[in-house]
Amino acid sequence: MKILILFLHTLMVVTTVTGQELQEQSLSKEDYRQDFIVFRNSLQTSYPSLYRYVRKKKMNALLDSCYASLNDETTSLDFYRTIKYLLSAVGDGHLSCRPSAAIKQYLEEEAALFPLSIHFTGHEAYMLHELGNGITAGTEIISINNEPVDRIRQQLFRYMAADGAIETKKYVILNNVFRFYYAFVYGGQNTFSIVFRTAAGETITRKIHGLPEKDLAVQQTDTAPAKKLLDLQYTRDSIAVLTIKTFSKTENSNAGEDLPAFLHTAFSDITRRNVNRLIIDLRGNGGGRDLYGSLLYTYLANKKFAWYKSLVTATTGLPFAEFSSTTSSYSDLTPAMLTKTSGHQYAMTANAHAGLQYFQPDANQYNGRVWFLTDGMSFSTTAEFCAIARSHKRGKFIGTETGGAYNGNTSGVQIDTLLPKTGISISFGTVQYNMAVKKVKPANRGVIPDYPAVPAIENLLQGRDVVYEYALSLVRTGKQQ
C-alpha cells in the first residue's frame, strides 16, 4: 500500500501544476492499459534485470499500482510519465523511453520552456549567465514558481534512468536538458516566477516568460580546434596524463583515431620514459566497446585477471545476428552458448565472449602509481574498467562517483518495443553484465572516489578544471594512502 500511495502522490504533484496542455490523442483507459500490458510483458519476458535492484514482490506491486492508476482521466502525457517513472525505479541507466510524435512535438515546438541556463550542484542551483539588474552569472536560484529548487530536482530525478541509486549521472542529465524535463514533469509554463539570492544575501523575485525551444536555440560558433578523443601528455615534472574520452570504436574511427594502436604507442612511450606517475582521465567517457575496457586494464594489471563473472539473458529469443564478432564484442553468439540457470535466466558459456575468460598483462604493462579521474558520465564500459581497477586496488579515484554501477550494467544488443496505442517506445539491453569484482556495500552504487572533487560554480564560470588541478596536487604530494 505504501508503494501505491507514493506513486499516486508523485503523479498528483506533477499534474496539479501543469500550465500549457498537450493536444490530446483520443485514447481510452483501455488503450492505455493495453499498452501498459505490452510494456510489462516485454520487460518480464525479455529484460534480464527487472529485479536487480528492487525485490520482485516490491517491483510487481509497483507495476500493479501503476496499472490500476490508469483511468478515464489519464492523458497521454500522464501515461508517458508513468512509463518514465517505472523505468527510473528499475535502476538501469541504459533504459530509455522515446515519446510519441505528439509529445515530442509538444516538448520541442509548442511548450513554453524555462528560458534560463542553470547549473545544479548538490541541493542548489545557480545561474550560468547574466540576467541583468543585479542577477549575475553565479547567482543562486532559490525557487521556481513557488517550489524550492531542491524539491524540483527531486521530482525530476524520479523520471531519469540511472544505475542503482547513483545520482551523478542524473545531475549530468539535469544540467543538460533541465528545461525539457521541467516541461515534461510540470508542463509548459507561460510565466516563471523565480526567486534569486545574490552574493550579498539579497532576495530578488523576477517574472520571466517561457519560450518555445525554437526561440531558445542559439547557434554557437566554436572556433577552437577539436580536442582529441585519445591523448597522452606529460607535465614538466614527468607526470603522464592519459585522456580517453570514449571507448566507442565508431566514435574513435570517425575522429581518425584507433584505441588499440593508441594504447600500444602510449604505454610503449610511458615505459621508454620510465614514468612512474600516471593520471588516467575518464571523465565524460560514456563507454563503448566491451573489450576496450579490458584492453586498457591489461596495461595496468600485474597478474592475470577476470573481467566478467557472468553474462545473463532472460530469453533464448535474442537477435543473434547482432551478436556477431564483426559488429560486437561477442564470439558469434548462438543458442548453444546459453545455459538455463533458472526459470527466466540463461547464463552464457565461456566461449560466448572473451570477457568471460582470463586476461594476461600486456608486455608493456605499467607498474607505477595511478590516479583515475571520474564523473557522472563515466558510464557503461568505463564504469566496468573502474570497477575492476577499484577491486584490484590498482589506484586512487578522484572526482565524483561513476555514473555506472560497480557490480555491472545491463546493455549489449538493445531491444526496442513500440507501444502501439500511444506510439511510445522503450529500449532495453538484453544482457546483464556481472563484474568479477570483490563485494562492496552498498551494492547499488558506482565507484565512489577516494578524493571527492566537485567544481564550485565560480570554477565552472571561470572555465577552471579544478578536478585536474586537485589531481596534480595529490600526485605531486604522493598521496596514495
C-alpha positions in Angstrom: 0.0 0.0 0.0 2.9 2.3 0.8 4.2 1.9 -2.8 0.8 2.8 -4.3 0.5 5.9 -2.1 4.0 7.1 -3.1 3.3 6.6 -6.8 -0.1 8.4 -6.7 1.4 11.2 -4.7 4.1 11.7 -7.3 1.6 11.9 -10.1 -0.6 14.3 -8.1 2.4 16.6 -7.6 3.2 16.9 -11.3 -0.4 17.1 -12.7 -1.7 19.8 -10.4 0.9 22.4 -11.6 0.7 21.9 -15.3 0.4 25.2 -17.3 0.0 24.6 -21.0 -1.7 21.4 -22.1 -0.8 18.9 -24.7 -3.2 18.4 -27.6 -4.6 15.0 -26.6 -5.0 11.9 -28.6 -8.4 10.3 -28.3 -7.4 7.3 -26.3 -9.4 5.4 -23.7 -8.5 3.9 -20.4 -8.4 0.5 -22.1 -6.0 1.8 -24.7 -3.6 2.9 -22.0 -4.0 -0.4 -20.2 -3.4 -2.4 -23.3 -0.1 -0.5 -23.9 0.9 -1.0 -20.3 0.4 -4.8 -20.6 2.7 -4.7 -23.7 5.2 -2.7 -21.8 5.1 -5.0 -18.7 5.2 -8.3 -20.7 8.2 -7.0 -22.8 10.2 -6.3 -19.6 9.2 -9.5 -17.8 9.9 -11.8 -20.7 13.0 -10.3 -22.4 14.7 -8.0 -19.9 17.1 -9.7 -17.5 17.4 -7.1 -14.8 13.9 -6.1 -13.8 14.5 -7.3 -10.2 18.2 -6.4 -10.0 17.9 -3.5 -7.6 14.2 -3.9 -6.5 12.9 -7.1 -5.0 10.4 -8.9 -7.2 7.5 -8.6 -4.8 8.0 -4.8 -4.5 8.5 -4.2 -8.2 5.4 -6.3 -9.1 3.4 -4.3 -6.6 4.6 -1.1 -8.2 3.7 -2.3 -11.6 0.2 -3.3 -10.4 -0.3 0.1 -8.8 0.7 1.9 -11.9 -1.7 -0.2 -14.0 -4.5 0.4 -11.5 -3.9 4.2 -11.7 -4.8 4.4 -15.4 -8.3 5.6 -15.6 -10.7 7.8 -17.7 -8.8 10.9 -16.7 -5.4 9.7 -17.8 -3.8 11.7 -20.6 -1.0 10.7 -23.0 1.5 12.8 -21.0 0.3 11.1 -17.8 0.9 7.7 -19.3 4.4 8.8 -20.6 5.3 10.0 -17.1 4.1 6.6 -15.7 6.4 4.7 -18.0 9.4 7.0 -17.3 8.7 6.8 -13.6 8.8 3.0 -13.7 12.0 2.8 -15.9 13.7 5.1 -13.3 12.5 2.8 -10.5 14.2 -0.2 -12.1 17.6 1.4 -11.7 19.2 0.9 -15.1 20.9 3.8 -16.9 20.8 2.0 -20.2 17.0 2.0 -20.2 15.4 4.6 -22.5 11.9 5.7 -23.5 11.1 7.7 -26.6 7.9 9.8 -26.6 5.1 9.7 -29.2 5.4 12.1 -32.1 2.7 14.3 -30.5 4.5 14.5 -27.1 7.8 15.1 -28.9 6.3 17.9 -30.9 4.8 19.4 -27.8 8.0 19.5 -25.8 10.2 20.6 -28.7 8.0 23.1 -30.5 4.9 24.1 -28.5 5.6 24.0 -24.8 6.8 27.3 -23.3 10.1 26.2 -21.7 12.2 27.6 -18.8 14.4 30.1 -20.7 17.5 30.3 -18.4 20.6 28.2 -18.4 21.2 27.0 -14.9 23.5 24.5 -13.1 22.6 22.2 -10.2 25.2 21.1 -7.7 24.2 19.2 -4.6 20.9 20.8 -3.3 21.5 24.2 -5.0 21.1 25.7 -8.5 22.9 28.7 -10.0 22.7 31.0 -13.0 25.1 30.3 -15.8 24.7 33.8 -17.4 23.8 37.3 -16.5 20.2 38.4 -16.4 20.8 42.0 -15.5 19.5 44.3 -12.7 21.6 42.5 -10.0 21.3 39.0 -11.3 24.8 38.0 -12.4 26.2 34.6 -13.5 26.7 32.5 -10.4 23.6 33.9 -8.6 21.8 31.3 -6.7 18.2 30.3 -7.6 16.0 29.6 -4.5 12.7 28.7 -6.1 10.8 28.5 -9.4 7.0 29.1 -9.3 7.0 28.9 -5.5 8.7 25.5 -5.4 12.2 25.2 -3.9 14.8 24.2 -6.5 15.9 21.1 -4.5 12.3 19.9 -4.4 12.2 20.4 -8.2 15.4 18.4 -8.5 14.0 15.5 -6.5 10.9 15.5 -8.7 12.8 15.4 -11.9 15.2 12.7 -10.7 12.2 10.4 -10.3 11.9 10.2 -14.1 15.5 9.8 -15.0 17.1 6.4 -15.6 20.4 5.6 -13.8 22.1 2.6 -12.5 21.1 1.6 -9.0 20.9 4.6 -6.6 23.5 6.6 -8.5 22.7 10.3 -8.8 25.8 11.7 -10.5 24.6 10.7 -14.0 21.2 12.3 -13.2 22.9 15.6 -12.4 24.6 15.5 -15.9 21.2 14.9 -17.5 19.6 17.6 -15.4 22.3 20.2 -16.3 22.0 19.5 -20.0 18.2 19.2 -20.5 16.6 20.8 -17.4 14.1 22.8 -19.5 12.7 19.7 -21.2 12.4 17.6 -18.0 10.8 20.6 -16.3 8.2 20.9 -19.1 7.7 17.1 -19.1 7.0 16.9 -15.4 5.3 20.3 -14.7 4.0 21.2 -18.1 4.9 24.2 -20.2 4.6 27.5 -18.3 3.8 30.9 -19.8 5.4 32.6 -16.9 8.0 31.6 -14.4 8.3 33.4 -11.0 11.9 32.9 -9.9 13.4 33.8 -6.5 17.1 34.6 -6.6 19.6 35.1 -3.7 22.6 37.4 -4.6 26.1 37.1 -3.3 25.2 39.9 -0.9 22.4 37.8 0.5 19.6 39.9 -1.0 16.5 38.1 -2.2 15.1 39.2 -5.6 12.0 37.9 -7.4 11.6 38.1 -11.1 8.9 37.0 -13.5 10.1 35.7 -16.8 8.2 34.5 -19.9 8.5 30.9 -21.0 9.6 30.4 -24.6 9.4 27.5 -27.1 12.6 25.7 -27.9 13.0 27.3 -31.4 13.2 30.7 -29.7 15.8 29.5 -27.2 18.2 27.7 -29.5 21.3 29.8 -30.1 23.6 29.0 -32.9 27.1 28.9 -31.4 30.3 29.0 -33.5 33.2 27.2 -31.8 36.5 28.3 -33.4 38.6 26.3 -31.0 40.3 23.2 -32.5 38.5 20.0 -31.7 40.1 18.1 -28.8 41.4 14.6 -29.3 39.4 11.8 -28.1 42.6 9.9 -27.2 45.6 11.9 -25.9 48.8 11.5 -23.9 50.6 14.4 -22.4 53.4 14.9 -19.9 53.8 17.6 -17.3 57.1 19.3 -16.8 57.8 17.0 -13.8 57.1 13.8 -15.7 53.5 13.0 -14.8 51.8 11.2 -17.6 48.3 12.3 -18.3 46.3 9.8 -20.4 42.9 11.0 -21.6 40.3 8.6 -23.0 37.1 10.4 -23.9 35.3 7.3 -25.4 35.7 3.5 -25.7 33.4 3.7 -28.8 35.1 2.1 -31.8 32.8 4.1 -34.2 33.5 7.5 -32.5 37.2 6.9 -32.5 37.2 5.8 -36.1 35.1 8.8 -37.2 37.7 11.0 -35.5 40.5 9.2 -37.3 41.7 7.5 -34.1 42.3 3.9 -33.1 42.2 2.9 -29.5 44.3 -0.3 -29.6 47.0 1.3 -31.6 46.9 4.4 -29.4 47.2 2.4 -26.2 50.2 0.4 -27.6 52.0 3.5 -28.6 51.1 5.4 -25.4 52.3 2.7 -23.0 55.4 2.0 -25.0 56.3 5.6 -24.7 55.5 5.7 -20.9 57.8 2.6 -20.5 60.5 4.2 -22.6 60.4 7.4 -20.5 60.4 5.3 -17.2 57.4 7.3 -15.9 56.1 6.1 -12.6 53.2 8.6 -12.1 50.1 8.3 -14.3 46.7 10.1 -14.4 44.0 8.4 -16.4 41.2 10.9 -17.2 37.9 9.1 -17.8 35.6 12.0 -17.2 32.8 12.3 -19.8 33.6 8.8 -21.2 30.2 7.2 -21.7 31.6 3.8 -22.6 31.6 1.9 -25.8 33.2 -1.4 -26.9 33.3 -4.0 -24.1 36.8 -5.3 -24.9 38.3 -1.9 -25.0 37.9 -1.5 -21.2 39.6 -4.8 -20.5 42.3 -4.0 -23.1 43.2 -0.8 -21.2 43.4 -2.8 -17.9 45.9 -5.2 -19.5 48.4 -2.4 -19.4 47.9 -1.8 -15.7 47.5 -5.4 -14.4 50.3 -7.1 -12.6 48.8 -10.6 -12.9 46.1 -12.4 -14.9 42.6 -11.2 -14.2 39.0 -12.0 -14.8 36.6 -9.3 -16.2 33.0 -10.7 -16.2 31.8 -13.0 -13.5 28.8 -13.9 -15.7 26.7 -12.7 -18.6 23.0 -13.4 -18.3 19.9 -13.1 -20.5 16.2 -13.5 -19.9 15.4 -15.3 -23.1 16.9 -17.5 -25.8 15.0 -15.5 -28.4 17.8 -13.0 -29.0 18.6 -11.2 -32.2 21.7 -13.4 -32.7 22.8 -11.8 -35.9 23.5 -8.6 -33.9 25.9 -10.6 -31.6 28.3 -11.2 -34.5 32.0 -11.0 -33.9 32.2 -8.5 -36.7 29.9 -6.0 -35.1 30.2 -6.7 -31.4 32.5 -8.0 -28.7 30.7 -11.4 -28.8 32.1 -14.5 -30.4 29.2 -15.1 -32.9 26.7 -15.9 -30.2 24.4 -18.9 -30.8 21.6 -20.5 -28.7 24.0 -23.3 -27.8 26.1 -20.8 -25.8 23.2 -20.2 -23.4 22.7 -22.4 -20.4 19.4 -22.2 -18.4 20.1 -21.4 -14.7 16.5 -20.7 -13.5 13.0 -20.0 -14.8 13.9 -17.0 -16.9 17.6 -16.8 -16.7 20.2 -18.1 -19.1 24.0 -17.8 -18.5 26.4 -17.5 -21.4 29.2 -20.1 -21.7 32.8 -19.0 -21.5 33.3 -19.1 -25.3 30.5 -16.6 -25.9 32.5 -13.6 -25.0 36.2 -13.0 -24.4 35.4 -11.1 -21.3 34.3 -14.4 -19.6 37.9 -15.7 -19.9 41.1 -14.6 -18.2 43.3 -11.8 -19.5 47.0 -11.5 -19.2 49.0 -8.3 -18.6 50.4 -6.7 -21.7 54.1 -6.8 -22.5 54.2 -3.0 -22.0 52.4 -3.2 -18.6 52.8 -0.2 -16.4 53.7 -0.9 -12.8 53.8 2.7 -11.4 51.2 4.6 -9.4 47.9 5.5 -11.0 45.2 8.1 -10.3 41.8 7.9 -12.1 39.6 10.9 -12.8 35.9 10.1 -13.0 32.5 11.8 -13.1 28.8 11.0 -13.6 29.4 10.4 -17.3 32.0 7.6 -16.6 29.4 5.0 -17.7 29.0 1.5 -19.1 32.3 0.1 -20.3 34.1 3.0 -18.5 32.4 2.1 -15.2 33.3 -1.6 -15.8 37.0 -0.6 -16.1 36.8 1.5 -13.0 35.2 -1.4 -11.1 38.0 -3.8 -12.0 40.6 -1.2 -11.1 39.0 -0.5 -7.8 38.5 -4.2 -7.0 42.2 -4.8 -7.6 43.2 -1.7 -5.7 45.2 -0.5 -8.7 45.0 3.2 -8.0 43.1 6.1 -6.4 39.9 7.7 -7.7 39.4 11.5 -7.9 36.3 13.4 -8.8 32.7 12.2 -8.4 31.1 8.8 -8.4 31.0 6.9 -11.7 27.7 7.0 -13.5 27.8 3.3 -14.0 27.3 0.7 -11.2 30.3 -1.1 -9.7 28.7 -4.6 -10.0 27.8 -4.2 -13.7 25.2 -3.0 -16.0 22.5 -4.3 -18.4 23.3 -3.5 -22.1 24.6 -5.4 -25.0 22.3 -5.5 -28.0 19.2 -3.4 -27.3 15.6 -4.4 -28.0 13.0 -1.8 -28.9 9.4 -2.2 -28.1 6.7 0.0 -29.6 3.6 0.6 -27.5 1.0 0.6 -30.4 -1.8 2.7 -29.0 0.3 5.6 -27.7 3.3 5.5 -30.1 5.7 5.5 -27.1 8.7 3.1 -27.5 11.0 1.7 -24.9 14.5 0.3 -25.3 16.5 -2.0 -23.0 19.6 -4.1 -23.0 19.3 -7.9 -23.4 22.4 -8.9 -21.4 23.1 -8.4 -17.7 26.8 -7.9 -17.1 28.1 -9.1 -13.8 31.6 -7.9 -13.0 34.3 -10.2 -11.5 34.8 -7.9 -8.5 35.1 -8.1 -4.8 31.8 -7.5 -2.9 31.2 -4.0 -1.6 28.4 -2.2 0.2 26.1 -0.7 -0.8 25.7 -2.8 -3.9 23.7 -0.3 -5.8 26.3 2.4 -6.3 29.2 3.2 -8.6 32.9 3.6 -7.8 33.0 6.2 -5.1 36.1 8.4 -5.3 38.8 8.3 -2.7 39.2 12.0 -3.1 35.8 13.7 -3.9 36.1 16.8 -6.0 33.1 18.8 -7.2 33.8 22.1 -9.1 32.2 25.1 -7.4 30.0 27.4 -9.6 32.7 30.0 -9.8 35.2 27.4 -11.1 32.8 26.5 -13.9 32.2 30.1 -14.8 36.0 30.7 -14.9 36.5 27.6 -17.0 38.9 26.2 -14.5 39.4 22.4 -14.3 39.8 22.3 -10.6 39.4 18.5 -10.5 42.5 18.1 -12.7 44.4 20.7 -10.6 43.5 18.9 -7.5 44.7 15.6 -9.0 48.0 17.1 -9.9 48.4 18.3 -6.3 47.7 14.9 -5.0 50.1 13.2 -7.4 52.9 15.6 -6.5 52.4 15.1 -2.8 52.4 11.3 -3.5 49.1 10.7 -1.7 48.0 7.1 -2.2 47.0 6.1 1.3 
